[in-house]
Amino acid sequence: MLTNPDCITPFNHDDPALVAEADGLLDRAFGIGRRTKTSYRLREGERPVEGLSFGLYVDDDTTGPTLRAVISFWHLRVGKQGHQAIMLGPIAVEPHLQGTGLGATLMRHSLKQATRLDHELVILVGDEPYYAPFGFSQVPDGRLILPGPVDPERLLFCELRPGAFDDVSGLVLSPSRFRHASI
Ligand SMILES: CC(C)(COP(=O)(O)OP(=O)(O)OC[C@H]1O[C@@H](n2cnc3c(N)ncnc32)[C@H](O)[C@@H]1OP(=O)(O)O)[C@@H](O)C(=O)NCCC(=O)NCCS
């Protein structure tokens, strides 16, 4: 399978055709109920993190290079102090190509890039067995509160700077909700 990072390109959220293509991929990977998830509430009305959205193209000889996997990140503010963090997601791979390494390629590429861009803390909601090899661990129960239901076993964090999670706790909000909450 083609997992060369060269087939990863920056994803332009301002390109409606590309966004529609990615939406189709996300619906196929997650199912159409995906927008009811708590993580979507944290993205409403926000812009994704600059420089951390990617599309992965696979050329299977019949269709030419085709978007087969996507990943994005979003800004978060945590607790009364408003600690900065980023939320990973969604990450999705076209169902018939899942388990062939595309997700891992996107994870490694985007986390490396996030470190280069000086982001320090990543939070996500997902399967710990999948994300642990990339450096994610379960958030200690009750330390972070999301604005909706989340299975605590699926709430994960990854320090891109050692110690970045040490003094972080409390309510997790999108930047605009945090601004309103602090007025
Ligand atoms: C989750 C997802 C992004 C992973 O991408 P992928 O390309 O299928 O995964 P990879 O091929 O890179 O897998 C890498 C490893 O993780 C394992 N793995 C994949 N999904 C897993 C899961 N849910 N739990 C545990 N391990 C998993 C693979 O078996 C593989 O292990 P190996 O390296 O020991 O062989 C993809 O399967 C997907 O889009 N799923 C549907 C949408 C989704 O659930 N997104 C994530 C929401 S948090």
The ligand as an ORCA input file, in Angstrom:
! r2SCAN-3c Opt
* xyz 0 1
  C      -9.131      4.770     13.028
  C      -8.528      4.961     11.644
  C      -8.272      6.432     11.378
  C      -7.167      4.228     11.645
  O      -6.556      4.355     10.391
  P      -6.092      3.053      9.578
  O      -5.385      3.510      8.374
  O      -7.271      2.161      9.405
  O      -5.087      2.406     10.631
  P      -3.616      1.897     10.335
  O      -3.638      0.976      9.166
  O      -2.699      3.033     10.288
  O      -3.391      1.072     11.668
  C      -2.248      1.100     12.361
  C      -2.376      0.094     13.494
  O      -3.491      0.372     14.359
  C      -4.353     -0.762     14.448
  N      -5.743     -0.284     14.585
  C      -6.530      0.274     13.636
  N      -7.707      0.669     14.192
  C      -7.651      0.353     15.506
  C      -8.545      0.513     16.596
  N      -9.751      1.086     16.462
  N      -8.149      0.084     17.821
  C      -6.929     -0.490     17.980
  N      -6.032     -0.648     16.989
  C      -6.397     -0.236     15.759
  C      -4.088     -1.521     13.182
  O      -4.429     -2.868     13.364
  C      -2.586     -1.305     12.998
  O      -1.849     -2.130     13.867
  P      -0.438     -2.749     13.419
  O       0.436     -1.583     13.018
  O       0.044     -3.450     14.643
  O      -0.754     -3.645     12.269
  C      -9.405      4.364     10.516
  O      -9.547      2.971     10.716
  C     -10.781      4.995     10.411
  O     -10.966      5.929      9.653
  N     -11.775      4.458     11.149
  C     -13.135      4.982     11.087
  C     -13.215      6.374     11.624
  C     -12.635      6.463     13.012
  O     -12.968      5.667     13.889
  N     -11.761      7.477     13.209
  C     -11.098      7.706     14.462
  C     -12.023      8.311     15.432
  S     -11.233      8.659     16.927
*
